[in-house]
């Protein structure tokens, strides 16, 4: 089969990929969706279970109120309309990790619909990606295929995950490239983390994504036949899986074949997808209303109460911080990467003499040192309070840039915060006017050529004299006072 890399540009130009994503997000409630079992990752297999999540006869589900509130909060954050009355259904399918033989989900009347996330397109322009629906459902258990002596012939089942509350977020087929899909998922995850409804940990399975992919001739008015790609556990791998699947489908069509509607598994080790099963249609699941759960009513008053917990979301926060602190958009993006760090920064910035200088220290001094040490911001020996102190000392002229760099290097070498290090290693700043003037006179006397240049109108030479005095004072001259006195001394010499 031909691959994308082997296809000429004119063939590639014929086709337009179409991508839609289905994202399953585990909600961070204390208990499960329909019973009181602990909703907790890990634990001995089959210990967080009860008759309800095991599907034993006579056990009845009771809906977790917090799961509903989290679902509404997530829906509001991605711009969805909340349906005041929604219905739970039984999605019937038989699989070993689903002991009831069905999944409690929502079908034709989900809790929320018609949202959107904005991503940059290939030219960097904003592009709206529609969200069809967000609905509540329960998770299945987990099939364990590896890690046991007889794994080659047996599959083990852990039902701890059965009944974990999920929201499924289904996008419109508005995505056209793997890069757009990556941006969509990145922004969706960021928004969900800001709301606090999930930890979105892909390694633990609390965020999982399936992708529906098809290709069609450019200009066509009908989508091609789609395949669903499953079993992808990182955003980077999702991009790779989409690239491969697009290549595969173009290759099939170019060889005169027909793309089959099916589910395919991504094998990251081999960098390819494999056919899993023919893709089910809704009627294959024999949906019908869940008889043991009443209609879910989320009235206007309850919606308003839930919405009070909605935080300022990342995009809005970035725009505000750019305007409020006069910082660059890229710096605002760095500061708002997580809600916790953004909160910490803003609390610290309120106490600083210059929030912009705090940002400058974070981006130009702290971040490079963290990167070099392989540390995250949460692991930094220098706290935000330490950064604020350093920024204030720079702002007041009590500390030079060179002295700060040396102190920060010492902090990272010893693992101490800046405040403690500064108190012990506090550089002796020279702020005595007479002492600084004496050093300036010495430097002027030793550099006649530069003096003549300054007197001839080359005022930038003043920086040379500042540097020479700094070297003479071993970096201890008060920078603000030094700059002022150098210009004053040189101007007093008059023009050449």
C-alpha positions, -999 to +999 in steps of 0.1 A: +000+000+000+013+035-008+021+058+021+018+096+023+055+101+020+055+081-012+026+100-028+033+130-051+021+164-040-006+165-067-021+133-052-020+147-016-036+179-028-067+159-040-077+149-005-091+167+026-089+149+060-119+152+082-115+145+120-139+143+149-129+135+185-146+117+213-130+125+246-139+105+278-131+123+310-133+107+345-148+131+370-129+136+403-158+128+426-152+110+459-176+081+450-188+064+419-215+075+396-244+053+409-231+038+442-211+047+472-179+029+463-146+049+464-138+066+431-100+061+434-073+051+411-052+021+421-060-002+450-061-040+450-081-053+421-118-058+427-118-041+462-136-009+453-168-027+443-203-034+455-235-052+443-245-021+422-213-016+402-209-054+399-244-055+384-258-081+408-295-088+407-317-065+428-291-037+432-304-003+421-284+028+410-286+061+427-271+091+408-242+110+423-252+146+427-216+158+425-211+141+392-240+161+378-225+194+391-191+186+376-207+177+343-226+210+342-194+229+352-174+213+324-202+220+299-204+256+309-166+260+305-167+248+269-197+269+261-224+242+260-261+248+265-274+228+295-305+207+289-329+212+318-343+177+314-320+149+303-325+111+303-302+081+311-303+051+288-289+016+287-263+011+261-263-027+256-231-046+247-214-077+260-178-075+271-160-092+300-152-059+318-189-048+318-206-071+343-241-058+338-240-064+301-249-027+295-235+008+303-256+035+319-252+064+296-271+092+278-283+090+242-309+112+226-313+136+255-278+144+268-272+169+297-254+195+274-251+204+237-237+229+212-204+242+226-172+252+210-134+255+215-113+279+194-080+267+181-054+282+157-055+269+121-024+264+099-021+301+094-025+309+131-060+323+126-087+314+152-109+285+141-141+274+159-144+237+166-180+228+174-189+205+203-219+184+195-227+172+230-214+164+265-231+136+283-228+117+315-221+080+317-203+053+338-170+037+330-164+000+325-139-022+343-104-029+330-091-059+311-055-068+321-036-085+292-001-083+306+019-088+339+008-123+349+025-157+345-003-170+322-010-137+304-003-154+271-035-176+275-056-156+300-070-121+305-077-108+340-105-084+349-103-056+375-137-041+382-125-013+405-131+012+376-167+000+370-191+028+377-166+056+377-184+088+365-175+101+331-184+128+307-180+121+271-173+152+250-180+148+213-167+173+187-182+181+154-162+168+124-146+203+121-109+194+125-089+191+093-054+183+104-036+163+131-022+196+144-056+211+148-067+179+167-036+183+190-045+220+197-081+211+204-072+184+229-045+206+246-070+235+251-098+212+262-076+196+288-064+230+300-100+242+304-110+210+323-080+213+346-090+249+354-125+238+364-111+211+387-136+185+375-108+160+366-071+155+369-070+145+332-042+120+338-039+101+306-015+076+321-041+066+346-069+066+321-088+096+335-087+112+300-091+090+270-096+099+233-110+082+203-107+098+169-130+094+139-110+099+107-120+100+070-106+116+038-126+130+009-118+146-024-113+183-019-144+202-029-167+172-024-199+178-005-199+144+013-175+130+038-157+098+032-161+066+051-147+070+086-126+047+108-124+051+146-089+050+161-088+038+197-062+030+223-042+062+221-028+073+254-010+106+248-017+137+227+016+132+208+006+097+199-029+109+188-012+132+163+010+103+151-020+080+149-040+105+129-012+111+105-008+073+099-046+068+095-049+096+070-019+082+050-035+047+051-069+058+038-054+079+010-032+049+001-063+026+000-083+050-023-053+057-046-050+019-052-087+017-061-098+002-028-126+011-005-122+024+031-142+002+055-161+017+085-144+000+115-127+005+148-089+003+146-063+001+174-032+022+174+001+003+180+026+029+191+055+005+190+049-002+153+035+032+144+004+019+127-032+010+133-048-024+132-084-034+124-103-042+156-139-047+146-166-033+123-178+000+136-211-002+155-241+020+147-263+034+174-290+008+167-264-020+174-264-009+211-302-012+214-305+019+235-335+023+257-343+045+287-328+034+320-358+021+339-341+024+374-333+062+371-358+090+368-354+119+344-325+142+354-338+177+361-311+205+363-333+236+367-322+272+362-316+278+399-293+248+403-275+257+371-269+292+384-256+278+417-232+255+399-220+282+376-207+302+406-178+278+408-167+285+373-133+301+374-118+326+350-108+304+321-073+303+305-079+324+274-098+352+293-071+351+320-043+355+296-060+384+279-066+402+312-030+396+324-016+411+292-037+442+297-033+444+335+005+438+338+017+450+304+033+416+296+038+397+264+011+372+253+038+344+254+047+353+290+010+353+299+007+318+284+036+306+305+021+321+337-013+306+331-002+271+321-019+258+353-046+275+374-026+269+406+005+286+393-015+315+378-032+320+412+002+319+430+017+344+405-012+369+408-011+367+446+026+374+446+023+401+419+000+421+442+028+424+467+055+433+442+067+468+434+067+459+397+047+428+385+065+432+351+099+427+367+085+396+385+075+382+351+109+391+336+127+372+364+104+342+360+109+340+323+145+351+319+162+338+351+141+311+368+127+292+339+161+286+322+176+273+354+146+250+360+149+237+325+186+231+329+180+212+362+151+192+348+127+206+373+091+217+371+080+251+386+065+233+416+100+218+424+118+251+422+140+259+453+132+296+447+096+302+455+074+329+440+078+349+473+116+347+467+112+359+431+091+389+444+118+398+469+145+396+442+124+417+418+119+444+445+156+445+453+164+450+416+136+476+413+150+496+443+186+493+431+197+474+462+208+445+440+225+445+406+216+420+378+250+404+382+246+399+420+211+385+414+224+359+389+251+348+414+226+345+442+202+325+421+230+301+410+238+296+447+201+289+455+199+262+428+232+247+439+222+245+476+184+240+472+177+271+494+150+297+488+161+332+478+151+350+510+173+328+532+202+329+508+200+367+505+201+372+543+232+351+546+250+361+515+237+397+512+261+416+489+274+448+503+258+474+480+279+505+477+255+535+478+278+561+491+280+589+466+315+599+475+328+564+471+312+559+437+324+593+424+359+584+434+358+552+413+342+571+384+371+597+385+396+568+385+380+552+355+377+585+336+414+593+342+424+559+328+403+560+296+410+593+278+399+579+244+364+570+256+362+604+273+369+622+240+342+600+223+316+610+249+325+647+247+323+644+209+287+635+211+288+597+214+266+594+245+263+556+244+299+554+256+285+561+291+277+524+293+314+516+290+322+537+321+294+521+340+308+487+332+343+497+342+331+510+376+310+479+382+342+458+376+362+480+399+335+478+426+332+440+421+296+445+412+286+462+444+280+497+431+244+508+433+234+505+396+208+534+396+231+558+415+261+548+394+243+555+360+232+589+373+267+599+386+285+587+354+264+609+332+267+638+356+305+635+357+309+632+320+285+660+312+305+682+335+336+679+313+318+698+286+319+692+248+353+684+231 
